[in-house]
Amino acid sequence: MPIQTTTIGAYPKPEYVPISDWFQQESTIAEDPTRALDESDETSGPEVEKLLDRATVEVVREQTELGIDVVTDGEVRRENYIHYHCRNMAGFNFSRLTPKSMRDGQWLVSVPTIDGPVRAGAEFLVRDWQIAQAATNRPVKITIPGPLTIIDSTFDAYYGDERQLAADLAVAINREVLRLTDKGCCWIQIDEPIFARKAKEALAYGIENLERCFHNVPDQVDRSVHICCGYPDRVDSIDYLKAPPESYILLAPTLDSAAIDAISIEDAHRPTDLKLLELFAHKTIILGVIGIARSHIESVEDIASRLKEALLHIDPNRLIAAPDCGLGMLNRDQVRTKLKNMVDAARIC
């Protein structure tokens, strides 16, 4: 069997989608990512829902046609992968924005403020998944930001206790995860890139709350976590400070014993020593083999070479090829070529 392939989350939005990714906005809006989505007529209402449904079907079918084994909904409804979920939980005030330094001081942005107990809101991801799943015979993976990553992208003015906030977030996330699995969704990915920047907190209580996000899910559900080392603010940025490369090594033993099935890590933008894979004796590794903020197109031969090198350190049934992260920063032509090359490379390994 060839190596399986998947995407991680975001996909380039069709031009008719009225919700832009926050990093593609004017700088004044990028400084305030909540401005990418508001309650105006342009971003809400029945006609907008039709456009978002159409875009979801379009990107799902495109991934399917390219040969991706496990596709995503492309996150076309989301201004960013974090705040979309926060908007649908209690406790987040999007009218009260607080300046915050993020990602090791590389960004200063105005973020929503947590001003009350965090709780799950009304069901919302089930419909996202159903629209996407109806468009393909491949499994559709739904992505959800994890507790530590949400905390890093919001301002806490209520708890004053990050451990308790993380626990409440995990309970709220678990509620939406169970709604998805009750309706038949069998692939759930929790996005926790902050694990790589805050390995100490991840080990202290982050991985515990990751497991809590998946509490009581059925055995047939594939439970994965995505941990990349950083998402730059523009394509071909060479000075972006990524998370320490040793973070994966620090996290590996605890992750390998955690109640999850797969771990998504990056390798394309900053290659790692693939002996790292030997630290994962039990988990499937989703290996990033194409860059998501780099215009360079990886060849089939180069991707296949890297996958074959990885197979020296992990069994083929526990290796999945993927992009490093979401693909929203690239244009559609770049994404199609990169993904097609990845699929072709996986099939010859």
Secondary structure, DSSP 8 states (H G I E B T S, - for coil): ---EEB--S-----TT-S---GGGS-HHHHTSGGGGS-SSGGG-SHHHHHHHHHHHHHHHHHHHHHT-SBEE-TTTT-SSTTHHHHTTEEEEEEEEEEEEEETTTTEEEEEEEEEEEEEE-S--HHHHHHHHHTT-SS-EEEEEE-HHHHHHTSEESS---HHHHHHHHHHHHHHHHHHHHHTT--EEEEE-THHHH-HHHIIIIIHHHHHHHTTT--TTSEEEEEE-S---SSTT-SS-----TTHHHHHHHHHHTSS-SEEEE--SSS---GGGGGG-SSSEEEEEEE-SS------HHHHHHHHHHHTTTS-GGGEEEEESS--TTS-HHHHHHHHHHHHHHHHT-
